């Protein structure tokens, strides 16, 4: 559903930005003591100490790494910012710079995958997710995001395995995300029992998330619980602005209930608010 997907995407982007800022805050240089001793092998001139010019002090190496990390984080933040502004080519350039500076950053590859999805580079996005997972195979949010991606490609079983990986991590601070995505994916796959478990758990963890009500309404409708579906949808529309998808679901539920007043209300709203939508056209064909 459009509104729910957009809501989740903003959450993911916010999470990424938070991770970048956290990375910058913790990337200070590591202090170390340099004794200046070097190796004790004898040189051609009889000097047992390797001159300092031949080796870089450890503190300088650590400083260089910290500077690369800090600069990489900056490019990554810029890339996410440009992506949110729909300046996708500029965002891609910034993210490639970030990865060049931080080739071991799973967060950078995960952000790149989101951008590649926006650019409809699906194969590239899959590769970026796999690179990220090789670096951080147990990261719960990364597994959740990859599961969401797989579900969008119709790979429902593989997607559910990723959601399960995310939920298996006891340190996952926002498990409702994986339950929510898992519920939507199970609903698409026709796994209604699993969808019910996921969505009800989401509702328990995040009772303030109205999008869950829409999917519970759809689930109840598919299971034949039309009165419950009507109640869920009514509560959903009390929380958010109706969309063509939700109004069309209302029409279908009303028809199952033989409620002509309800059907007329949803039909009128659909025609008036979304006259050119696919759902409005279905009023005349179904």
Secondary structure, DSSP 8 states (H G I E B T S, - for coil): -HHHHHHHHHHHHHHHHHHHHHHHHT-----------------TTS--S--GGGS--HHHHHHHHHHHHHHHHHHHHHHHHHHHTT-HHHHHHHHHHHHHH-TT-HHHHHHHHHHHHHTT-HHHHHHHHHHHHHH-TT-HHHHHHHHHHHHHTT-HHHHHHHHHHHHT-TT-TTHHHHHHHHHHHHHHHT-HHHHHHHHHHHHHH-TT-THHHHHHHHHHHHTT-HHHHHHHHHHHHHHS---HHHHHHHHHHHHHHT-HHHHHHHHHHHHHH-TTSHHHHHTTT-
